[in-house]
Amino acid sequence: MTCRDCKTCTNPAVVRVGQRWMVGLLYLGTVGVGFVVKRGFMRHCPTCRHLLSRHLRRTDGSFRD
């Protein structure tokens, strides 16, 4: 699923593939600690499962729809 407020979802496909490779290397390099920290301690979007910090917001804090 994708959402239109997410900077990661709206990137071109080539950029997303590069990001996936880099994240995979990060997880391998940290022996899974990066994955546990990201999944366990950071908030994610229920629609696309990306970090909420990557979503565009209005000045009042609500999501830009």
PDB file of N, CA, C and O in Angstrom:
ATOM      1  N   MET A   1       0.835  -1.179   0.000  1.00  0.00           N
ATOM      2  CA  MET A   1       0.000   0.000   0.000  1.00  0.00           C
ATOM      3  C   MET A   1       0.883   1.247   0.000  1.00  0.00           C
ATOM      4  O   MET A   1       1.989   1.248   0.541  1.00  0.00           O
ATOM      5  N   THR A   2       0.385   2.264  -0.596  1.00  0.00           N
ATOM      6  CA  THR A   2       1.086   3.538  -0.601  1.00  0.00           C
ATOM      7  C   THR A   2       0.146   4.624  -0.103  1.00  0.00           C
ATOM      8  O   THR A   2      -1.075   4.500  -0.192  1.00  0.00           O
ATOM      9  N   CYS A   3       0.726   5.666   0.411  1.00  0.00           N
ATOM     10  CA  CYS A   3      -0.087   6.817   0.784  1.00  0.00           C
ATOM     11  C   CYS A   3       0.544   8.073   0.184  1.00  0.00           C
ATOM     12  O   CYS A   3       1.763   8.161   0.044  1.00  0.00           O
ATOM     13  N   ARG A   4      -0.277   9.012  -0.156  1.00  0.00           N
ATOM     14  CA  ARG A   4       0.196  10.195  -0.871  1.00  0.00           C
ATOM     15  C   ARG A   4       0.892  11.212   0.024  1.00  0.00           C
ATOM     16  O   ARG A   4       1.506  12.152  -0.481  1.00  0.00           O
ATOM     17  N   ASP A   5       0.810  11.042   1.353  1.00  0.00           N
ATOM     18  CA  ASP A   5       1.483  11.949   2.279  1.00  0.00           C
ATOM     19  C   ASP A   5       2.908  11.515   2.597  1.00  0.00           C
ATOM     20  O   ASP A   5       3.664  12.281   3.195  1.00  0.00           O
ATOM     21  N   CYS A   6       3.284  10.318   2.214  1.00  0.00           N
ATOM     22  CA  CYS A   6       4.562   9.725   2.598  1.00  0.00           C
ATOM     23  C   CYS A   6       5.645  10.060   1.577  1.00  0.00           C
ATOM     24  O   CYS A   6       5.481   9.811   0.383  1.00  0.00           O
ATOM     25  N   LYS A   7       6.754  10.628   2.057  1.00  0.00           N
ATOM     26  CA  LYS A   7       7.860  10.960   1.160  1.00  0.00           C
ATOM     27  C   LYS A   7       8.489   9.707   0.569  1.00  0.00           C
ATOM     28  O   LYS A   7       8.963   9.742  -0.566  1.00  0.00           O
ATOM     29  N   THR A   8       8.505   8.610   1.303  1.00  0.00           N
ATOM     30  CA  THR A   8       9.076   7.370   0.804  1.00  0.00           C
ATOM     31  C   THR A   8       8.193   6.771  -0.283  1.00  0.00           C
ATOM     32  O   THR A   8       8.707   6.309  -1.302  1.00  0.00           O
ATOM     33  N   CYS A   9       6.886   6.766  -0.092  1.00  0.00           N
ATOM     34  CA  CYS A   9       5.964   6.188  -1.077  1.00  0.00           C
ATOM     35  C   CYS A   9       5.945   6.980  -2.379  1.00  0.00           C
ATOM     36  O   CYS A   9       5.721   6.406  -3.444  1.00  0.00           O
ATOM     37  N   THR A  10       6.178   8.288  -2.312  1.00  0.00           N
ATOM     38  CA  THR A  10       6.091   9.110  -3.512  1.00  0.00           C
ATOM     39  C   THR A  10       7.424   9.252  -4.244  1.00  0.00           C
ATOM     40  O   THR A  10       7.485   9.937  -5.264  1.00  0.00           O
ATOM     41  N   ASN A  11       8.489   8.625  -3.752  1.00  0.00           N
ATOM     42  CA  ASN A  11       9.767   8.634  -4.463  1.00  0.00           C
ATOM     43  C   ASN A  11       9.675   7.785  -5.727  1.00  0.00           C
ATOM     44  O   ASN A  11       8.845   6.878  -5.798  1.00  0.00           O
ATOM     45  N   PRO A  12      10.515   8.066  -6.729  1.00  0.00           N
ATOM     46  CA  PRO A  12      10.562   7.207  -7.914  1.00  0.00           C
ATOM     47  C   PRO A  12      11.003   5.784  -7.541  1.00  0.00           C
ATOM     48  O   PRO A  12      11.640   5.574  -6.508  1.00  0.00           O
ATOM     49  N   ALA A  13      10.661   4.826  -8.381  1.00  0.00           N
ATOM     50  CA  ALA A  13      10.959   3.416  -8.097  1.00  0.00           C
ATOM     51  C   ALA A  13      12.451   3.168  -7.936  1.00  0.00           C
ATOM     52  O   ALA A  13      12.850   2.367  -7.091  1.00  0.00           O
ATOM     53  N   VAL A  14      13.279   3.835  -8.723  1.00  0.00           N
ATOM     54  CA  VAL A  14      14.732   3.642  -8.635  1.00  0.00           C
ATOM     55  C   VAL A  14      15.246   4.061  -7.264  1.00  0.00           C
ATOM     56  O   VAL A  14      16.110   3.395  -6.694  1.00  0.00           O
ATOM     57  N   VAL A  15      14.726   5.149  -6.739  1.00  0.00           N
ATOM     58  CA  VAL A  15      15.143   5.637  -5.423  1.00  0.00           C
ATOM     59  C   VAL A  15      14.706   4.660  -4.336  1.00  0.00           C
ATOM     60  O   VAL A  15      15.465   4.385  -3.407  1.00  0.00           O
ATOM     61  N   ARG A  16      13.482   4.133  -4.448  1.00  0.00           N
ATOM     62  CA  ARG A  16      12.993   3.178  -3.452  1.00  0.00           C
ATOM     63  C   ARG A  16      13.829   1.909  -3.439  1.00  0.00           C
ATOM     64  O   ARG A  16      14.095   1.357  -2.371  1.00  0.00           O
ATOM     65  N   VAL A  17      14.246   1.439  -4.607  1.00  0.00           N
ATOM     66  CA  VAL A  17      15.103   0.242  -4.675  1.00  0.00           C
ATOM     67  C   VAL A  17      16.435   0.522  -3.994  1.00  0.00           C
ATOM     68  O   VAL A  17      16.932  -0.317  -3.242  1.00  0.00           O
ATOM     69  N   GLY A  18      17.016   1.686  -4.246  1.00  0.00           N
ATOM     70  CA  GLY A  18      18.268   2.057  -3.602  1.00  0.00           C
ATOM     71  C   GLY A  18      18.124   2.144  -2.092  1.00  0.00           C
ATOM     72  O   GLY A  18      19.012   1.726  -1.349  1.00  0.00           O
ATOM     73  N   GLN A  19      17.000   2.690  -1.646  1.00  0.00           N
ATOM     74  CA  GLN A  19      16.757   2.783  -0.209  1.00  0.00           C
ATOM     75  C   GLN A  19      16.640   1.401   0.419  1.00  0.00           C
ATOM     76  O   GLN A  19      17.157   1.167   1.512  1.00  0.00           O
ATOM     77  N   ARG A  20      15.967   0.491  -0.265  1.00  0.00           N
ATOM     78  CA  ARG A  20      15.820  -0.870   0.272  1.00  0.00           C
ATOM     79  C   ARG A  20      17.174  -1.562   0.384  1.00  0.00           C
ATOM     80  O   ARG A  20      17.428  -2.263   1.364  1.00  0.00           O
ATOM     81  N   TRP A  21      18.043  -1.378  -0.600  1.00  0.00           N
ATOM     82  CA  TRP A  21      19.384  -1.967  -0.555  1.00  0.00           C
ATOM     83  C   TRP A  21      20.176  -1.401   0.617  1.00  0.00           C
ATOM     84  O   TRP A  21      20.825  -2.146   1.351  1.00  0.00           O
ATOM     85  N   MET A  22      20.122  -0.093   0.791  1.00  0.00           N
ATOM     86  CA  MET A  22      20.880   0.536   1.871  1.00  0.00           C
ATOM     87  C   MET A  22      20.359   0.118   3.250  1.00  0.00           C
ATOM     88  O   MET A  22      21.146  -0.106   4.170  1.00  0.00           O
ATOM     89  N   VAL A  23      19.054   0.017   3.389  1.00  0.00           N
ATOM     90  CA  VAL A  23      18.472  -0.407   4.662  1.00  0.00           C
ATOM     91  C   VAL A  23      18.838  -1.864   4.939  1.00  0.00           C
ATOM     92  O   VAL A  23      19.148  -2.225   6.075  1.00  0.00           O
ATOM     93  N   GLY A  24      18.803  -2.691   3.909  1.00  0.00           N
ATOM     94  CA  GLY A  24      19.207  -4.091   4.076  1.00  0.00           C
ATOM     95  C   GLY A  24      20.648  -4.211   4.531  1.00  0.00           C
ATOM     96  O   GLY A  24      20.958  -5.018   5.407  1.00  0.00           O
ATOM     97  N   LEU A  25      21.534  -3.414   3.944  1.00  0.00           N
ATOM     98  CA  LEU A  25      22.937  -3.428   4.361  1.00  0.00           C
ATOM     99  C   LEU A  25      23.090  -2.923   5.796  1.00  0.00           C
ATOM    100  O   LEU A  25      23.907  -3.444   6.555  1.00  0.00           O
ATOM    101  N   LEU A  26      22.311  -1.916   6.165  1.00  0.00           N
ATOM    102  CA  LEU A  26      22.336  -1.416   7.540  1.00  0.00           C
ATOM    103  C   LEU A  26      21.921  -2.502   8.523  1.00  0.00           C
ATOM    104  O   LEU A  26      22.567  -2.680   9.556  1.00  0.00           O
ATOM    105  N   TYR A  27      20.848  -3.233   8.214  1.00  0.00           N
ATOM    106  CA  TYR A  27      20.382  -4.290   9.102  1.00  0.00           C
ATOM    107  C   TYR A  27      21.418  -5.400   9.215  1.00  0.00           C
ATOM    108  O   TYR A  27      21.625  -5.943  10.300  1.00  0.00           O
ATOM    109  N   LEU A  28      22.078  -5.749   8.095  1.00  0.00           N
ATOM    110  CA  LEU A  28      23.130  -6.764   8.141  1.00  0.00           C
ATOM    111  C   LEU A  28      24.328  -6.279   8.948  1.00  0.00           C
ATOM    112  O   LEU A  28      24.918  -7.036   9.720  1.00  0.00           O
ATOM    113  N   GLY A  29      24.679  -5.019   8.764  1.00  0.00           N
ATOM    114  CA  GLY A  29      25.840  -4.457   9.449  1.00  0.00           C
ATOM    115  C   GLY A  29      25.659  -4.330  10.952  1.00  0.00           C
ATOM    116  O   GLY A  29      26.624  -4.422  11.711  1.00  0.00           O
ATOM    117  N   THR A  30      24.424  -4.121  11.380  1.00  0.00           N
ATOM    118  CA  THR A  30      24.174  -3.978  12.814  1.00  0.00           C
ATOM    119  C   THR A  30      23.653  -5.274  13.420  1.00  0.00           C
ATOM    120  O   THR A  30      23.235  -5.295  14.577  1.00  0.00           O
ATOM    121  N   VAL A  31      23.675  -6.340  12.658  1.00  0.00           N
ATOM    122  CA  VAL A  31      23.230  -7.668  13.094  1.00  0.00           C
ATOM    123  C   VAL A  31      21.783  -7.618  13.617  1.00  0.00           C
ATOM    124  O   VAL A  31      21.458  -8.258  14.617  1.00  0.00           O
ATOM    125  N   GLY A  32      20.942  -6.871  12.949  1.00  0.00           N
ATOM    126  CA  GLY A  32      19.527  -6.822  13.280  1.00  0.00           C
ATOM    127  C   GLY A  32      19.140  -5.831  14.367  1.00  0.00           C
ATOM    128  O   GLY A  32      17.952  -5.646  14.630  1.00  0.00           O
ATOM    129  N   VAL A  33      20.109  -5.193  15.000  1.00  0.00           N
ATOM    130  CA  VAL A  33      19.785  -4.234  16.064  1.00  0.00           C
ATOM    131  C   VAL A  33      19.030  -3.037  15.484  1.00  0.00           C
ATOM    132  O   VAL A  33      18.101  -2.531  16.113  1.00  0.00           O
ATOM    133  N   GLY A  34      19.420  -2.577  14.286  1.00  0.00           N
ATOM    134  CA  GLY A  34      18.727  -1.461  13.639  1.00  0.00           C
ATOM    135  C   GLY A  34      17.267  -1.786  13.376  1.00  0.00           C
ATOM    136  O   GLY A  34      16.395  -0.934  13.540  1.00  0.00           O
ATOM    137  N   PHE A  35      17.003  -3.025  12.966  1.00  0.00           N
ATOM    138  CA  PHE A  35      15.627  -3.443  12.699  1.00  0.00           C
ATOM    139  C   PHE A  35      14.796  -3.420  13.981  1.00  0.00           C
ATOM    140  O   PHE A  35      13.664  -2.935  13.982  1.00  0.00           O
ATOM    141  N   VAL A  36      15.355  -3.942  15.062  1.00  0.00           N
ATOM    142  CA  VAL A  36      14.634  -3.985  16.340  1.00  0.00           C
ATOM    143  C   VAL A  36      14.346  -2.570  16.839  1.00  0.00           C
ATOM    144  O   VAL A  36      13.248  -2.294  17.323  1.00  0.00           O
ATOM    145  N   VAL A  37      15.323  -1.677  16.723  1.00  0.00           N
ATOM    146  CA  VAL A  37      15.128  -0.293  17.164  1.00  0.00           C
ATOM    147  C   VAL A  37      14.052   0.383  16.324  1.00  0.00           C
ATOM    148  O   VAL A  37      13.164   1.043  16.864  1.00  0.00           O
ATOM    149  N   LYS A  38      14.126   0.223  15.002  1.00  0.00           N
ATOM    150  CA  LYS A  38      13.153   0.874  14.122  1.00  0.00           C
ATOM    151  C   LYS A  38      11.746   0.346  14.370  1.00  0.00           C
ATOM    152  O   LYS A  38      10.805   1.129  14.506  1.00  0.00           O
ATOM    153  N   ARG A  39      11.597  -0.957  14.429  1.00  0.00           N
ATOM    154  CA  ARG A  39      10.267  -1.544  14.608  1.00  0.00           C
ATOM    155  C   ARG A  39       9.732  -1.415  16.033  1.00  0.00           C
ATOM    156  O   ARG A  39       8.521  -1.328  16.237  1.00  0.00           O
ATOM    157  N   GLY A  40      10.615  -1.402  17.002  1.00  0.00           N
ATOM    158  CA  GLY A  40      10.161  -1.406  18.382  1.00  0.00           C
ATOM    159  C   GLY A  40       9.985  -0.047  19.022  1.00  0.00           C
ATOM    160  O   GLY A  40       9.179   0.099  19.941  1.00  0.00           O
ATOM    161  N   PHE A  41      10.728   0.964  18.553  1.00  0.00           N
ATOM    162  CA  PHE A  41      10.740   2.237  19.270  1.00  0.00           C
ATOM    163  C   PHE A  41      10.298   3.437  18.435  1.00  0.00           C
ATOM    164  O   PHE A  41      10.281   4.556  18.949  1.00  0.00           O
ATOM    165  N   MET A  42       9.944   3.245  17.180  1.00  0.00           N
ATOM    166  CA  MET A  42       9.539   4.367  16.330  1.00  0.00           C
ATOM    167  C   MET A  42       8.109   4.160  15.842  1.00  0.00           C
ATOM    168  O   MET A  42       7.658   3.029  15.658  1.00  0.00           O
ATOM    169  N   ARG A  43       7.404   5.271  15.635  1.00  0.00           N
ATOM    170  CA  ARG A  43       6.002   5.196  15.198  1.00  0.00           C
ATOM    171  C   ARG A  43       5.927   5.028  13.688  1.00  0.00           C
ATOM    172  O   ARG A  43       6.699   5.635  12.945  1.00  0.00           O
ATOM    173  N   HIS A  44       4.985   4.195  13.240  1.00  0.00           N
ATOM    174  CA  HIS A  44       4.818   3.883  11.831  1.00  0.00           C
ATOM    175  C   HIS A  44       3.401   4.193  11.367  1.00  0.00           C
ATOM    176  O   HIS A  44       2.459   4.196  12.160  1.00  0.00           O
ATOM    177  N   CYS A  45       3.267   4.452  10.077  1.00  0.00           N
ATOM    178  CA  CYS A  45       1.970   4.690   9.451  1.00  0.00           C
ATOM    179  C   CYS A  45       1.210   3.363   9.363  1.00  0.00           C
ATOM    180  O   CYS A  45       1.791   2.361   8.946  1.00  0.00           O
ATOM    181  N   PRO A  46      -0.075   3.328   9.745  1.00  0.00           N
ATOM    182  CA  PRO A  46      -0.832   2.076   9.643  1.00  0.00           C
ATOM    183  C   PRO A  46      -1.131   1.674   8.204  1.00  0.00           C
ATOM    184  O   PRO A  46      -1.421   0.505   7.950  1.00  0.00           O
ATOM    185  N   THR A  47      -1.068   2.606   7.256  1.00  0.00           N
ATOM    186  CA  THR A  47      -1.371   2.303   5.871  1.00  0.00           C
ATOM    187  C   THR A  47      -0.175   1.726   5.129  1.00  0.00           C
ATOM    188  O   THR A  47      -0.268   0.649   4.540  1.00  0.00           O
ATOM    189  N   CYS A  48       0.956   2.442   5.155  1.00  0.00           N
ATOM    190  CA  CYS A  48       2.109   2.024   4.347  1.00  0.00           C
ATOM    191  C   CYS A  48       3.249   1.443   5.176  1.00  0.00           C
ATOM    192  O   CYS A  48       4.201   0.902   4.613  1.00  0.00           O
ATOM    193  N   ARG A  49       3.172   1.545   6.497  1.00  0.00           N
ATOM    194  CA  ARG A  49       4.160   1.019   7.438  1.00  0.00           C
ATOM    195  C   ARG A  49       5.517   1.724   7.381  1.00  0.00           C
ATOM    196  O   ARG A  49       6.512   1.184   7.865  1.00  0.00           O
ATOM    197  N   HIS A  50       5.568   2.912   6.800  1.00  0.00           N
ATOM    198  CA  HIS A  50       6.787   3.720   6.840  1.00  0.00           C
ATOM    199  C   HIS A  50       6.758   4.583   8.089  1.00  0.00           C
ATOM    200  O   HIS A  50       5.723   4.693   8.746  1.00  0.00           O
ATOM    201  N   LEU A  51       7.885   5.193   8.419  1.00  0.00           N
ATOM    202  CA  LEU A  51       7.960   6.032   9.609  1.00  0.00           C
ATOM    203  C   LEU A  51       7.031   7.237   9.468  1.00  0.00           C
ATOM    204  O   LEU A  51       6.929   7.829   8.394  1.00  0.00           O
ATOM    205  N   LEU A  52       6.364   7.591  10.549  1.00  0.00           N
ATOM    206  CA  LEU A  52       5.468   8.743  10.524  1.00  0.00           C
ATOM    207  C   LEU A  52       6.234  10.044  10.316  1.00  0.00           C
ATOM    208  O   LEU A  52       5.671  11.019   9.818  1.00  0.00           O
ATOM    209  N   SER A  53       7.501  10.070  10.690  1.00  0.00           N
ATOM    210  CA  SER A  53       8.294  11.284  10.483  1.00  0.00           C
ATOM    211  C   SER A  53       8.508  11.575   9.005  1.00  0.00           C
ATOM    212  O   SER A  53       8.861  12.702   8.657  1.00  0.00           O
ATOM    213  N   ARG A  54       8.308  10.599   8.120  1.00  0.00           N
ATOM    214  CA  ARG A  54       8.454  10.793   6.679  1.00  0.00           C
ATOM    215  C   ARG A  54       7.162  11.286   6.026  1.00  0.00           C
ATOM    216  O   ARG A  54       7.133  11.469   4.809  1.00  0.00           O
ATOM    217  N   HIS A  55       6.107  11.502   6.789  1.00  0.00           N
ATOM    218  CA  HIS A  55       4.825  11.950   6.256  1.00  0.00           C
ATOM    219  C   HIS A  55       4.700  13.465   6.374  1.00  0.00           C
ATOM    220  O   HIS A  55       5.101  14.061   7.373  1.00  0.00           O
ATOM    221  N   LEU A  56       4.141  14.070   5.343  1.00  0.00           N
ATOM    222  CA  LEU A  56       3.937  15.514   5.332  1.00  0.00           C
ATOM    223  C   LEU A  56       2.797  15.882   6.276  1.00  0.00           C
ATOM    224  O   LEU A  56       1.783  15.188   6.346  1.00  0.00           O
ATOM    225  N   ARG A  57       2.977  16.975   6.993  1.00  0.00           N
ATOM    226  CA  ARG A  57       1.958  17.452   7.930  1.00  0.00           C
ATOM    227  C   ARG A  57       1.699  18.938   7.715  1.00  0.00           C
ATOM    228  O   ARG A  57       2.540  19.666   7.187  1.00  0.00           O
ATOM    229  N   ARG A  58       0.530  19.362   8.133  1.00  0.00           N
ATOM    230  CA  ARG A  58       0.200  20.791   8.124  1.00  0.00           C
ATOM    231  C   ARG A  58       0.825  21.438   9.340  1.00  0.00           C
ATOM    232  O   ARG A  58       1.386  20.749  10.192  1.00  0.00           O
ATOM    233  N   THR A  59       0.733  22.763   9.431  1.00  0.00           N
ATOM    234  CA  THR A  59       1.311  23.475  10.577  1.00  0.00           C
ATOM    235  C   THR A  59       0.604  23.142  11.884  1.00  0.00           C
ATOM    236  O   THR A  59       1.207  23.265  12.950  1.00  0.00           O
ATOM    237  N   ASP A  60      -0.670  22.720  11.830  1.00  0.00           N
ATOM    238  CA  ASP A  60      -1.386  22.351  13.061  1.00  0.00           C
ATOM    239  C   ASP A  60      -1.091  20.913  13.500  1.00  0.00           C
ATOM    240  O   ASP A  60      -1.581  20.480  14.543  1.00  0.00           O
ATOM    241  N   GLY A  61      -0.298  20.167  12.722  1.00  0.00           N
ATOM    242  CA  GLY A  61       0.103  18.819  13.094  1.00  0.00           C
ATOM    243  C   GLY A  61      -0.698  17.716  12.434  1.00  0.00           C
ATOM    244  O   GLY A  61      -0.328  16.547  12.544  1.00  0.00           O
ATOM    245  N   SER A  62      -1.789  18.050  11.748  1.00  0.00           N
ATOM    246  CA  SER A  62      -2.586  17.021  11.084  1.00  0.00           C
ATOM    247  C   SER A  62      -1.923  16.622   9.771  1.00  0.00           C
ATOM    248  O   SER A  62      -1.123  17.371   9.211  1.00  0.00           O
ATOM    249  N   PHE A  63      -2.268  15.432   9.291  1.00  0.00           N
ATOM    250  CA  PHE A  63      -1.696  14.952   8.032  1.00  0.00           C
ATOM    251  C   PHE A  63      -2.259  15.728   6.857  1.00  0.00           C
ATOM    252  O   PHE A  63      -3.417  16.146   6.860  1.00  0.00           O
ATOM    253  N   ARG A  64      -1.423  15.909   5.864  1.00  0.00           N
ATOM    254  CA  ARG A  64      -1.834  16.605   4.644  1.00  0.00           C
ATOM    255  C   ARG A  64      -2.540  15.636   3.742  1.00  0.00           C
ATOM    256  O   ARG A  64      -1.907  14.705   3.245  1.00  0.00           O
ATOM    257  N   ASP A  65      -3.822  15.807   3.504  1.00  0.00           N
ATOM    258  CA  ASP A  65      -4.582  14.890   2.630  1.00  0.00           C
ATOM    259  C   ASP A  65      -4.983  15.509   1.356  1.00  0.00           C
ATOM    260  O   ASP A  65      -5.623  14.859   0.529  1.00  0.00           O
TER     261      ASP A  65
END
